Amino acid sequence: SQKIEQNSEALNIQEGKTATLTCNYTNYSPAYLQWYRQDPGRGPVFLLLIRENEKEKRKERLKVTFDTTLKQSLFHITASQPADSATYLCALARNTDKLIFGTGTRLQVFP
Amino acid sequence: GAGVSQSPSNKVTEKGKDVELRCDPISGHTALYWYRQSLGQGLEFLIYFQGNSAPDKSGLPSDRFSAERTGGSVSTLTIQRTQQEDSAVYLCASKVGRGADTQYFGPGTRLTVL
């Protein structure tokens, strides 16, 4: 069955460093992948989308890579700030309007 | 407001009772989704509405769960004979159309079944 894995352990980093979050998937060939941010008590908020024919996408301090051979996406936040502390979810979809979400990784940025 | 709204924000009910959760999507969005998020878990897809097409109900965990969308806008998720394992946050999302469009989420309804 399709499986999406995100590191369940929280990622703790110091302010100013680059945070890197991983999303691995198996038994799936997504057409695109999305990353969302979720703060406690709130719904997820869309950040970035990357398609299967794209290797990298950037938006301000955010960068996403997509390696369909490794079946992996990396999500980077450069010059991280305490305000970046949240849970980050990856989500995949193929020829369907249904997104399959990972369980998310909690990021904690310390001053 | 311009965002997706959900009501109630919190619902506490007794085991065996029925509950209704409401979602108001962004005006003009043809697609509407319901998800369930248990503590520390990812989003579990429940049901998807797209325009006037038959809904995709493949994620509903049992026949106690049902949803409808009236007039292509507001949606109601109904859980009958609630069980303690139904306790979770129920999230609604809408998007403009088909394909890789962004999903816009509401704040969720936290359901607690005692």
Boltz contact constraints between the chains, C-beta under 6 A:
constraints:
  - contact:
      token1: [A, 32]
      token2: [B, 100]
      max_distance: 6.0
  - contact:
      token1: [A, 42]
      token2: [B, 107]
      max_distance: 6.0
  - contact:
      token1: [A, 43]
      token2: [B, 91]
      max_distance: 6.0
  - contact:
      token1: [A, 43]
      token2: [B, 105]
      max_distance: 6.0
  - contact:
      token1: [A, 43]
      token2: [B, 106]
      max_distance: 6.0
  - contact:
      token1: [A, 43]
      token2: [B, 107]
      max_distance: 6.0
  - contact:
      token1: [A, 43]
      token2: [B, 108]
      max_distance: 6.0
  - contact:
      token1: [A, 44]
      token2: [B, 105]
      max_distance: 6.0
  - contact:
      token1: [A, 46]
      token2: [B, 102]
      max_distance: 6.0
  - contact:
      token1: [A, 49]
      token2: [B, 100]
      max_distance: 6.0
  - contact:
      token1: [A, 97]
      token2: [B, 98]
      max_distance: 6.0
  - contact:
      token1: [A, 98]
      token2: [B, 45]
      max_distance: 6.0
  - contact:
      token1: [A, 101]
      token2: [B, 42]
      max_distance: 6.0
  - contact:
      token1: [A, 101]
      token2: [B, 43]
      max_distance: 6.0
  - contact:
      token1: [A, 102]
      token2: [B, 42]
      max_distance: 6.0
  - contact:
      token1: [A, 103]
      token2: [B, 41]
      max_distance: 6.0
  - contact:
      token1: [A, 103]
      token2: [B, 42]
      max_distance: 6.0
  - contact:
      token1: [A, 104]
      token2: [B, 42]
      max_distance: 6.0
